[in-house]
Amino acid sequence: MELRAEVRIAVDKPVKMTLLSHPDRQMDGVVADVSGRGMRILLANAVPLNAAIRMDFDDALILGEVCRCAPHRGGFAIGIRLCHSLIGLDQLAKVRSRFLHDRLPVAVI
């Protein structure tokens, strides 16, 4: 029996993961499950422990740190400790656009 501090919720959603130390290295994976402080992602390749990562999916951007990387069904299961998240990016872009559009030009003297 495994004891966890938080309940994990199964997700099964595609994700694009980027190593912040190598921004040109993006990997496609699947978010297997999430909890309040972490998530498990299934990837084809291993990822270094303690690597800072960025995850993009749906309408969210999430930053985290790799805390586990173990072989899993021909690929790897990556444990992520969540650090920051931005959800509702489409709405944020609309607000930003409206703000920039509604600004009055400033006269240069």
N, C-alpha and C positions, 0 to 999 in steps of 0.2 A: 504494500500500500504506500502510495506516494503522498506526502503531506506538503501542501502548498499554502502560502499565506493568503493567496487570492485565487478566486475562481478563474479558470481559463474558458474562453468562449471560442468555439470553432468558427472560422471565417471562410477560408478557401477563396481568397481574392488575389488577382494578379497584382504584382508590385514591381516597380523598377527601383533597384538599389544601387547607390553610388558610394564608393569609398571616398571620403573627403580628402584623403591624402593622395588620391589618384582620380580627380574629377572626370577624366576621360574614360575611366573604367566603370561602365554601367552593366548591371546584371539583371536579367529578368528572373523573377521568382514568384512564389505563391505564399501569401500570409496564411499559415495553417491555423494559428490561434492567437488570441490576445488576452491580456489581463490589464489591470490598472497601471502596472509599472513595466510591462514587457510584452514581447510578442515572439513567436517562433515563425521563421521564414524558411521555406524549402528552396534550395538553390542547387544548381548543377556543380558549382565549384566551392571549394573551401574559402573561408574568409579569416584573416588573422584576428586572434583574440585582442580585445581592447581597441580595435579599429573604430574610429568615428565614422558613422555612416549617415546617409540621407536616403529616405524612402519616399517615393512619390506614388500615390495611387488615388484614384477617383478625384476627389476635390480636396486632397490633404497633402501636406508636406510634413514629414516626421523626422526628427534627428534622434539618433541613439548611439549606443556603444555595444559592440559585440562582446557578449559575456560567455558564449558557448558556441562551439562548432564541432559537430559530431557526424560521422557517416550515417546516412539514412537512405535506404532503398535506392542505391545507385547514385545518390547525390549527397547533399549535406543538409542537416537541420541546424539553423543558426539561431541562437538565443540572443535577443536584443533587449538591452535595458534602455527604456525610453527616457529621453532628456527633455525634448521640446516638441510641441506639435502645433501646426497651423491648420485649422479645418475651416472650410468655407471659402476657399481661395477664389472661386468664381465670383462670389458676392463681394469679396474684398476688392477685386479688380474693377467691378462695376462702381463701387463707392469711390475708388481712386480716380477712375475716369470722369465720374460726375464732378468730383472735387476740382480736378484740373480744368475741366471744361467750364465750370461755373466761376472760376477766378477771373476777376477783372484785370485787364492789362494795367500795369503800373507805368505812369508817365516818368520818363527820364528827364531830369533837369540838368 
